């Protein structure tokens, strides 16, 4: 305590010297100017910068939210279209002969040869019926890929359950053993 008192007494004693007094006044003046600059220029600029950063962050989060909502809306729209297409395919009446003819036409269109096919009508797990067809095709791989892609464009709900490919000879010819299932709504089932 005595040490601090000695320091304070020394400061007051030093202020009696004219040069120390001028230096102390200059230091107080510079401190006051710096305090005014800080309070009236730096502090408002820092606060404005903080507000702008917050506004930018809010704007970016809103843009991300809008993009997510748009993506979700696009997905919902695509799925709704897909559901309506599947409902139409599910409800389209088809017979065994129509199904065989459409698959034969599709195979011929893509340059594939139908080697064998067998057909079976089974009740599906729920309502309706399903046609199970085992079909063996030969041709090149590109034609087979186009055939499988075009199955989706048939007016029936036909899915590939199993596919087994074998290369024939040394060329690019393949033999495909496909198990196709075509689902059909029962004629007695009410439309939804």
FIKOLZA-1660 file (N, C-alpha, C; in steps of 0.1 Angstrom, whole numbers, plus 5000, padded with zeros to 4 digits):
% residues 192
   i   px   py   pz ch aa at
   1 5008 4988 5000  A  X  N
   1 5000 5000 5000  A  X CA
   1 5009 5012 5000  A  X  C
   2 5019 5012 5008  A  X  N
   2 5028 5023 5008  A  X CA
   2 5035 5025 4995  A  X  C
   3 5038 5015 4987  A  X  N
   3 5044 5015 4974  A  X CA
   3 5035 5023 4964  A  X  C
   4 5022 5020 4964  A  X  N
   4 5013 5027 4955  A  X CA
   4 5012 5041 4959  A  X  C
   5 5012 5044 4971  A  X  N
   5 5011 5058 4976  A  X CA
   5 5023 5066 4971  A  X  C
   6 5035 5060 4972  A  X  N
   6 5047 5066 4967  A  X CA
   6 5046 5069 4952  A  X  C
   7 5041 5060 4945  A  X  N
   7 5039 5061 4930  A  X CA
   7 5030 5073 4927  A  X  C
   8 5019 5074 4934  A  X  N
   8 5009 5085 4932  A  X CA
   8 5016 5098 4936  A  X  C
   9 5023 5099 4947  A  X  N
   9 5030 5111 4951  A  X CA
   9 5041 5115 4941  A  X  C
  10 5048 5105 4935  A  X  N
  10 5058 5108 4925  A  X CA
  10 5052 5114 4912  A  X  C
  11 5040 5109 4908  A  X  N
  11 5033 5114 4896  A  X CA
  11 5029 5128 4899  A  X  C
  12 5023 5132 4910  A  X  N
  12 5019 5145 4913  A  X CA
  12 5031 5155 4914  A  X  C
  13 5042 5150 4919  A  X  N
  13 5054 5158 4920  A  X CA
  13 5060 5160 4906  A  X  C
  14 5059 5150 4897  A  X  N
  14 5064 5151 4883  A  X CA
  14 5056 5161 4875  A  X  C
  15 5043 5162 4878  A  X  N
  15 5035 5171 4871  A  X CA
  15 5038 5185 4873  A  X  C
  16 5046 5188 4883  A  X  N
  16 5050 5202 4886  A  X CA
  16 5060 5207 4876  A  X  C
  17 5067 5198 4869  A  X  N
  17 5077 5202 4859  A  X CA
  17 5069 5206 4846  A  X  C
  18 5073 5217 4840  A  X  N
  18 5065 5222 4828  A  X CA
  18 5065 5212 4817  A  X  C
  19 5076 5205 4813  A  X  N
  19 5076 5196 4802  A  X CA
  19 5067 5184 4805  A  X  C
  20 5067 5179 4817  A  X  N
  20 5059 5167 4820  A  X CA
  20 5044 5171 4820  A  X  C
  21 5042 5183 4824  A  X  N
  21 5028 5188 4824  A  X CA
  21 5023 5189 4810  A  X  C
  22 5031 5194 4800  A  X  N
  22 5027 5195 4786  A  X CA
  22 5025 5181 4780  A  X  C
  23 5034 5172 4784  A  X  N
  23 5033 5158 4779  A  X CA
  23 5020 5152 4784  A  X  C
  24 5017 5154 4797  A  X  N
  24 5005 5148 4803  A  X CA
  24 4992 5154 4796  A  X  C
  25 4992 5167 4793  A  X  N
  25 4981 5173 4787  A  X CA
  25 4979 5168 4773  A  X  C
  26 4991 5167 4766  A  X  N
  26 4991 5161 4752  A  X CA
  26 4985 5147 4752  A  X  C
  27 4989 5138 4762  A  X  N
  27 4985 5125 4763  A  X CA
  27 4970 5124 4766  A  X  C
  28 4965 5133 4774  A  X  N
  28 4950 5133 4777  A  X CA
  28 4943 5138 4765  A  X  C
  29 4948 5148 4758  A  X  N
  29 4942 5152 4746  A  X CA
  29 4941 5141 4735  A  X  C
  30 4952 5134 4733  A  X  N
  30 4952 5123 4723  A  X CA
  30 4943 5112 4728  A  X  C
  31 4943 5109 4740  A  X  N
  31 4933 5099 4745  A  X CA
  31 4919 5103 4743  A  X  C
  32 4916 5116 4745  A  X  N
  32 4902 5121 4743  A  X CA
  32 4898 5120 4728  A  X  C
  33 4908 5124 4719  A  X  N
  33 4905 5123 4705  A  X CA
  33 4903 5109 4701  A  X  C
  34 4911 5100 4705  A  X  N
  34 4910 5085 4702  A  X CA
  34 4896 5080 4707  A  X  C
  35 4892 5084 4719  A  X  N
  35 4880 5080 4725  A  X CA
  35 4868 5085 4716  A  X  C
  36 4869 5098 4712  A  X  N
  36 4858 5103 4703  A  X CA
  36 4858 5096 4690  A  X  C
  37 4870 5093 4684  A  X  N
  37 4870 5086 4671  A  X CA
  37 4864 5072 4673  A  X  C
  38 4868 5065 4684  A  X  N
  38 4862 5052 4686  A  X CA
  38 4847 5052 4688  A  X  C
  39 4842 5062 4696  A  X  N
  39 4828 5062 4699  A  X CA
  39 4819 5066 4687  A  X  C
  40 4824 5076 4679  A  X  N
  40 4816 5082 4669  A  X CA
  40 4819 5076 4655  A  X  C
  41 4830 5069 4653  A  X  N
  41 4833 5064 4639  A  X CA
  41 4835 5049 4639  A  X  C
  42 4844 5044 4647  A  X  N
  42 4848 5030 4647  A  X CA
  42 4836 5021 4652  A  X  C
  43 4830 5025 4663  A  X  N
  43 4819 5017 4669  A  X CA
  43 4807 5017 4660  A  X  C
  44 4802 5028 4654  A  X  N
  44 4791 5027 4645  A  X CA
  44 4794 5018 4632  A  X  C
  45 4807 5020 4627  A  X  N
  45 4811 5012 4615  A  X CA
  45 4811 4997 4619  A  X  C
  46 4816 4994 4631  A  X  N
  46 4816 4980 4635  A  X CA
  46 4802 4974 4637  A  X  C
  47 4793 4982 4642  A  X  N
  47 4779 4978 4644  A  X CA
  47 4773 4976 4631  A  X  C
  48 4775 4985 4621  A  X  N
  48 4769 4984 4608  A  X CA
  48 4775 4972 4601  A  X  C
  49 4787 4969 4602  A  X  N
  49 4794 4957 4596  A  X CA
  49 4787 4945 4602  A  X  C
  50 4785 4945 4615  A  X  N
  50 4779 4933 4621  A  X CA
  50 4764 4931 4616  A  X  C
  51 4757 4942 4615  A  X  N
  51 4743 4941 4609  A  X CA
  51 4743 4936 4595  A  X  C
  52 4752 4941 4587  A  X  N
  52 4753 4937 4573  A  X CA
  52 4757 4922 4572  A  X  C
  53 4766 4917 4580  A  X  N
  53 4770 4903 4580  A  X CA
  53 4758 4895 4584  A  X  C
  54 4750 4899 4594  A  X  N
  54 4738 4892 4598  A  X CA
  54 4728 4892 4587  A  X  C
  55 4726 4903 4580  A  X  N
  55 4716 4904 4569  A  X CA
  55 4721 4894 4558  A  X  C
  56 4734 4894 4555  A  X  N
  56 4739 4885 4544  A  X CA
  56 4736 4871 4548  A  X  C
  57 4739 4867 4560  A  X  N
  57 4737 4853 4565  A  X CA
  57 4722 4850 4564  A  X  C
  58 4714 4859 4568  A  X  N
  58 4699 4856 4568  A  X CA
  58 4695 4854 4553  A  X  C
  59 4700 4863 4544  A  X  N
  59 4697 4862 4530  A  X CA
  59 4701 4849 4524  A  X  C
  60 4714 4845 4527  A  X  N
  60 4719 4832 4522  A  X CA
  60 4711 4820 4528  A  X  C
  61 4707 4821 4540  A  X  N
  61 4699 4810 4546  A  X CA
  61 4685 4809 4539  A  X  C
  62 4679 4821 4536  A  X  N
  62 4666 4821 4529  A  X CA
  62 4667 4816 4515  A  X  C
  63 4678 4819 4508  A  X  N
  63 4681 4814 4495  A  X CA
  63 4682 4798 4495  A  X  C
  64 4690 4793 4505  A  X  N
  64 4691 4779 4506  A  X CA
  64 4678 4772 4509  A  X  C
  65 4670 4779 4518  A  X  N
  65 4656 4773 4521  A  X CA
  65 4647 4773 4509  A  X  C
  66 4648 4784 4501  A  X  N
  66 4640 4785 4489  A  X CA
  66 4644 4774 4479  A  X  C
  67 4657 4772 4477  A  X  N
  67 4663 4762 4468  A  X CA
  67 4658 4748 4473  A  X  C
  68 4659 4745 4486  A  X  N
  68 4654 4732 4491  A  X CA
  68 4640 4730 4488  A  X  C
  69 4632 4741 4491  A  X  N
  69 4617 4740 4488  A  X CA
  69 4614 4737 4473  A  X  C
  70 4622 4744 4465  A  X  N
  70 4620 4742 4450  A  X CA
  70 4623 4728 4446  A  X  C
  71 4635 4723 4451  A  X  N
  71 4639 4710 4448  A  X CA
  71 4628 4700 4453  A  X  C
  72 4623 4702 4465  A  X  N
  72 4613 4693 4470  A  X CA
  72 4600 4694 4462  A  X  C
  73 4596 4706 4458  A  X  N
  73 4584 4707 4449  A  X CA
  73 4586 4700 4436  A  X  C
  74 4598 4702 4430  A  X  N
  74 4601 4695 4417  A  X CA
  74 4600 4680 4419  A  X  C
  75 4606 4675 4430  A  X  N
  75 4606 4660 4432  A  X CA
  75 4591 4655 4434  A  X  C
  76 4584 4663 4441  A  X  N
  76 4570 4659 4444  A  X CA
  76 4562 4659 4430  A  X  C
  77 4564 4669 4422  A  X  N
  77 4558 4670 4409  A  X CA
  77 4561 4658 4400  A  X  C
  78 4574 4655 4400  A  X  N
  78 4579 4644 4392  A  X CA
  78 4573 4631 4397  A  X  C
  79 4573 4629 4410  A  X  N
  79 4567 4617 4416  A  X CA
  79 4552 4616 4414  A  X  C
  80 4545 4628 4414  A  X  N
  80 4531 4628 4411  A  X CA
  80 4528 4623 4397  A  X  C
  81 4536 4628 4388  A  X  N
  81 4535 4624 4374  A  X CA
  81 4537 4609 4372  A  X  C
  82 4548 4605 4379  A  X  N
  82 4551 4590 4378  A  X CA
  82 4540 4582 4384  A  X  C
  83 4534 4586 4395  A  X  N
  83 4523 4579 4401  A  X CA
  83 4511 4578 4391  A  X  C
  84 4508 4589 4385  A  X  N
  84 4497 4589 4375  A  X CA
  84 4500 4580 4364  A  X  C
  85 4512 4579 4359  A  X  N
  85 4516 4570 4348  A  X CA
  85 4515 4556 4353  A  X  C
  86 4520 4553 4365  A  X  N
  86 4519 4539 4370  A  X CA
  86 4504 4535 4373  A  X  C
  87 4496 4545 4378  A  X  N
  87 4482 4542 4379  A  X CA
  87 4475 4538 4366  A  X  C
  88 4478 4546 4356  A  X  N
  88 4473 4543 4343  A  X CA
  88 4477 4529 4338  A  X  C
  89 4490 4526 4339  A  X  N
  89 4495 4513 4335  A  X CA
  89 4489 4502 4343  A  X  C
  90 4487 4504 4356  A  X  N
  90 4481 4494 4365  A  X CA
  90 4467 4492 4361  A  X  C
  91 4460 4502 4357  A  X  N
  91 4446 4501 4354  A  X CA
  91 4443 4496 4339  A  X  C
  92 4454 4496 4331  A  X  N
  92 4451 4493 4317  A  X CA
  92 4449 4478 4316  A  X  C
  93 4438 4474 4309  A  X  N
  93 4435 4460 4308  A  X CA
  93 4444 4454 4297  A  X  C
  94 4449 4442 4300  A  X  N
  94 4458 4435 4290  A  X CA
  94 4455 4420 4291  A  X  C
  95 4457 4414 4280  A  X  N
  95 4456 4400 4279  A  X CA
  95 4469 4393 4276  A  X  C
  96 4470 4381 4278  A  X  N
  96 4482 4373 4275  A  X CA
  96 4487 4375 4261  A  X  C
  97 4477 4375 4251  A  X  N
  97 4481 4376 4237  A  X CA
  97 4486 4390 4234  A  X  C
  98 4479 4400 4240  A  X  N
  98 4484 4414 4238  A  X CA
  98 4498 4416 4243  A  X  C
  99 4500 4411 4255  A  X  N
  99 4513 4412 4261  A  X CA
  99 4524 4406 4253  A  X  C
 100 4522 4393 4249  A  X  N
 100 4531 4386 4241  A  X CA
 100 4534 4394 4228  A  X  C
 101 4523 4399 4221  A  X  N
 101 4525 4406 4209  A  X CA
 101 4533 4419 4211  A  X  C
 102 4530 4426 4222  A  X  N
 102 4538 4439 4224  A  X CA
 102 4553 4436 4227  A  X  C
 103 4556 4425 4234  A  X  N
 103 4570 4422 4237  A  X CA
 103 4577 4417 4224  A  X  C
 104 4569 4409 4216  A  X  N
 104 4575 4405 4203  A  X CA
 104 4578 4417 4194  A  X  C
 105 4569 4426 4193  A  X  N
 105 4571 4438 4185  A  X CA
 105 4583 4446 4190  A  X  C
 106 4584 4448 4203  A  X  N
 106 4595 4455 4209  A  X CA
 106 4608 4448 4206  A  X  C
 107 4609 4435 4208  A  X  N
 107 4621 4428 4205  A  X CA
 107 4625 4429 4190  A  X  C
 108 4615 4428 4181  A  X  N
 108 4618 4429 4167  A  X CA
 108 4622 4443 4164  A  X  C
 109 4616 4453 4170  A  X  N
 109 4620 4467 4167  A  X CA
 109 4635 4470 4171  A  X  C
 110 4639 4463 4182  A  X  N
 110 4653 4465 4187  A  X CA
 110 4663 4456 4180  A  X  C
 111 4658 4447 4171  A  X  N
 111 4667 4438 4164  A  X CA
 111 4671 4426 4173  A  X  C
 112 4662 4422 4182  A  X  N
 112 4665 4410 4190  A  X CA
 112 4656 4398 4185  A  X  C
 113 4661 4387 4187  A  X  N
 113 4654 4375 4183  A  X CA
 113 4649 4368 4195  A  X  C
 114 4636 4364 4195  A  X  N
 114 4629 4357 4207  A  X CA
 114 4632 4343 4204  A  X  C
 115 4640 4337 4214  A  X  N
 115 4643 4322 4213  A  X CA
 115 4632 4314 4219  A  X  C
 116 4628 4318 4231  A  X  N
 116 4617 4310 4237  A  X CA
 116 4610 4320 4247  A  X  C
 117 4598 4316 4251  A  X  N
 117 4591 4323 4261  A  X CA
 117 4580 4314 4267  A  X  C
 118 4578 4315 4279  A  X  N
 118 4567 4308 4286  A  X CA
 118 4560 4318 4295  A  X  C
 119 4547 4315 4297  A  X  N
 119 4538 4326 4303  A  X CA
 119 4530 4319 4314  A  X  C
 120 4528 4326 4325  A  X  N
 120 4520 4321 4336  A  X CA
 120 4512 4332 4342  A  X  C
 121 4500 4329 4345  A  X  N
 121 4491 4339 4352  A  X CA
 121 4491 4335 4367  A  X  C
 122 4494 4345 4375  A  X  N
 122 4494 4343 4390  A  X CA
 122 4486 4354 4397  A  X  C
 123 4480 4350 4408  A  X  N
 123 4474 4361 4416  A  X CA
 123 4485 4369 4422  A  X  C
 124 4483 4382 4423  A  X  N
 124 4493 4390 4430  A  X CA
 124 4491 4390 4445  A  X  C
 125 4500 4395 4452  A  X  N
 125 4499 4394 4467  A  X CA
 125 4487 4402 4472  A  X  C
 126 4483 4412 4465  A  X  N
 126 4472 4420 4470  A  X CA
 126 4460 4417 4460  A  X  C
 127 4454 4428 4455  A  X  N
 127 4443 4426 4445  A  X CA
 127 4449 4426 4431  A  X  C
 128 4442 4421 4422  A  X  N
 128 4447 4421 4408  A  X CA
 128 4454 4408 4405  A  X  C
 129 4460 4408 4393  A  X  N
 129 4467 4396 4389  A  X CA
 129 4480 4400 4383  A  X  C
 130 4489 4391 4381  A  X  N
 130 4502 4394 4375  A  X CA
 130 4505 4383 4365  A  X  C
 131 4511 4387 4354  A  X  N
 131 4515 4378 4344  A  X CA
 131 4530 4376 4345  A  X  C
 132 4535 4364 4347  A  X  N
 132 4549 4362 4348  A  X CA
 132 4553 4355 4334  A  X  C
 133 4563 4361 4328  A  X  N
 133 4568 4356 4315  A  X CA
 133 4583 4355 4316  A  X  C
 134 4587 4343 4312  A  X  N
 134 4601 4340 4310  A  X CA
 134 4604 4341 4296  A  X  C
 135 4613 4349 4292  A  X  N
 135 4616 4351 4278  A  X CA
 135 4631 4351 4276  A  X  C
 136 4635 4344 4265  A  X  N
 136 4649 4344 4261  A  X CA
 136 4651 4351 4248  A  X  C
 137 4661 4360 4248  A  X  N
 137 4663 4369 4237  A  X CA
 137 4678 4367 4233  A  X  C
 138 4681 4369 4220  A  X  N
 138 4695 4369 4215  A  X CA
 138 4696 4382 4207  A  X  C
 139 4708 4387 4207  A  X  N
 139 4711 4399 4200  A  X CA
 139 4723 4406 4206  A  X  C
 140 4726 4418 4201  A  X  N
 140 4738 4425 4207  A  X CA
 140 4734 4432 4220  A  X  C
 141 4744 4436 4227  A  X  N
 141 4742 4442 4241  A  X CA
 141 4734 4455 4240  A  X  C
 142 4738 4463 4230  A  X  N
 142 4731 4476 4228  A  X CA
 142 4716 4475 4226  A  X  C
 143 4713 4465 4217  A  X  N
 143 4699 4463 4214  A  X CA
 143 4691 4458 4227  A  X  C
 144 4698 4449 4234  A  X  N
 144 4692 4444 4247  A  X CA
 144 4690 4456 4256  A  X  C
 145 4699 4465 4258  A  X  N
 145 4698 4476 4267  A  X CA
 145 4686 4485 4262  A  X  C
 146 4685 4488 4249  A  X  N
 146 4674 4496 4244  A  X CA
 146 4660 4489 4247  A  X  C
 147 4660 4475 4245  A  X  N
 147 4648 4468 4248  A  X CA
 147 4644 4469 4263  A  X  C
 148 4653 4468 4272  A  X  N
 148 4650 4470 4286  A  X CA
 148 4646 4484 4289  A  X  C
 149 4652 4494 4283  A  X  N
 149 4648 4508 4285  A  X CA
 149 4634 4510 4280  A  X  C
 150 4630 4504 4268  A  X  N
 150 4617 4506 4262  A  X CA
 150 4606 4499 4270  A  X  C
 151 4609 4489 4278  A  X  N
 151 4599 4482 4286  A  X CA
 151 4591 4492 4294  A  X  C
 152 4598 4503 4298  A  X  N
 152 4591 4513 4307  A  X CA
 152 4580 4521 4298  A  X  C
 153 4582 4521 4285  A  X  N
 153 4573 4529 4277  A  X CA
 153 4561 4520 4272  A  X  C
 154 4561 4508 4276  A  X  N
 154 4549 4500 4272  A  X CA
 154 4537 4505 4280  A  X  C
 155 4525 4502 4274  A  X  N
 155 4513 4507 4281  A  X CA
 155 4509 4498 4294  A  X  C
 156 4518 4488 4296  A  X  N
 156 4515 4480 4308  A  X CA
 156 4525 4482 4318  A  X  C
 157 4522 4478 4330  A  X  N
 157 4531 4479 4342  A  X CA
 157 4540 4466 4342  A  X  C
 158 4551 4466 4334  A  X  N
 158 4559 4454 4332  A  X CA
 158 4573 4457 4339  A  X  C
 159 4577 4448 4348  A  X  N
 159 4590 4450 4355  A  X CA
 159 4599 4438 4352  A  X  C
 160 4612 4440 4352  A  X  N
 160 4621 4430 4351  A  X CA
 160 4624 4424 4365  A  X  C
 161 4621 4412 4367  A  X  N
 161 4623 4406 4380  A  X CA
 161 4637 4400 4381  A  X  C
 162 4641 4394 4370  A  X  N
 162 4655 4388 4370  A  X CA
 162 4660 4389 4356  A  X  C
 163 4673 4390 4355  A  X  N
 163 4679 4390 4342  A  X CA
 163 4693 4383 4343  A  X  C
 164 4695 4374 4333  A  X  N
 164 4707 4366 4333  A  X CA
 164 4713 4367 4319  A  X  C
 165 4725 4372 4317  A  X  N
 165 4731 4375 4304  A  X CA
 165 4742 4365 4302  A  X  C
 166 4743 4360 4290  A  X  N
 166 4755 4351 4286  A  X CA
 166 4760 4356 4273  A  X  C
 167 4773 4355 4271  A  X  N
 167 4779 4359 4258  A  X CA
 167 4778 4347 4249  A  X  C
 168 4774 4349 4237  A  X  N
 168 4774 4338 4227  A  X CA
 168 4786 4339 4218  A  X  C
 169 4793 4329 4217  A  X  N
 169 4805 4329 4208  A  X CA
 169 4815 4340 4212  A  X  C
 170 4822 4344 4201  A  X  N
 170 4833 4354 4204  A  X CA
 170 4829 4368 4201  A  X  C
 171 4818 4370 4195  A  X  N
 171 4814 4384 4191  A  X CA
 171 4807 4391 4202  A  X  C
 172 4799 4401 4199  A  X  N
 172 4792 4409 4209  A  X CA
 172 4778 4404 4211  A  X  C
 173 4775 4392 4206  A  X  N
 173 4762 4387 4208  A  X CA
 173 4760 4382 4222  A  X  C
 174 4748 4384 4227  A  X  N
 174 4744 4379 4241  A  X CA
 174 4731 4372 4240  A  X  C
 175 4729 4364 4250  A  X  N
 175 4717 4357 4252  A  X CA
 175 4712 4362 4266  A  X  C
 176 4699 4367 4266  A  X  N
 176 4694 4372 4278  A  X CA
 176 4682 4363 4282  A  X  C
 177 4682 4358 4294  A  X  N
 177 4671 4351 4300  A  X CA
 177 4664 4361 4310  A  X  C
 178 4653 4366 4307  A  X  N
 178 4646 4376 4315  A  X CA
 178 4633 4370 4321  A  X  C
 179 4631 4374 4333  A  X  N
 179 4618 4371 4340  A  X CA
 179 4611 4384 4341  A  X  C
 180 4600 4385 4334  A  X  N
 180 4592 4398 4334  A  X CA
 180 4579 4395 4341  A  X  C
 181 4575 4405 4349  A  X  N
 181 4562 4404 4356  A  X CA
 181 4554 4416 4352  A  X  C
 182 4542 4414 4347  A  X  N
 182 4533 4424 4343  A  X CA
 182 4521 4424 4353  A  X  C
 183 4519 4435 4360  A  X  N
 183 4509 4437 4370  A  X CA
 183 4496 4443 4364  A  X  C
 184 4485 4438 4368  A  X  N
 184 4472 4443 4362  A  X CA
 184 4462 4444 4373  A  X  C
 185 4454 4454 4373  A  X  N
 185 4444 4456 4383  A  X CA
 185 4432 4447 4380  A  X  C
 186 4426 4441 4390  A  X  N
 186 4415 4433 4388  A  X CA
 186 4403 4441 4382  A  X  C
 187 4396 4435 4373  A  X  N
 187 4385 4442 4367  A  X CA
 187 4374 4445 4377  A  X  C
 188 4373 4438 4388  A  X  N
 188 4363 4440 4398  A  X CA
 188 4367 4451 4409  A  X  C
 189 4380 4455 4409  A  X  N
 189 4385 4464 4419  A  X CA
 189 4380 4478 4416  A  X  C
 190 4376 4485 4426  A  X  N
 190 4371 4499 4424  A  X CA
 190 4383 4508 4420  A  X  C
 191 4381 4518 4412  A  X  N
 191 4392 4527 4408  A  X CA
 191 4393 4537 4419  A  X  C
 192 4406 4541 4422  A  X  N
 192 4408 4550 4433  A  X CA
 192 4410 4564 4428  A  X  C
% end
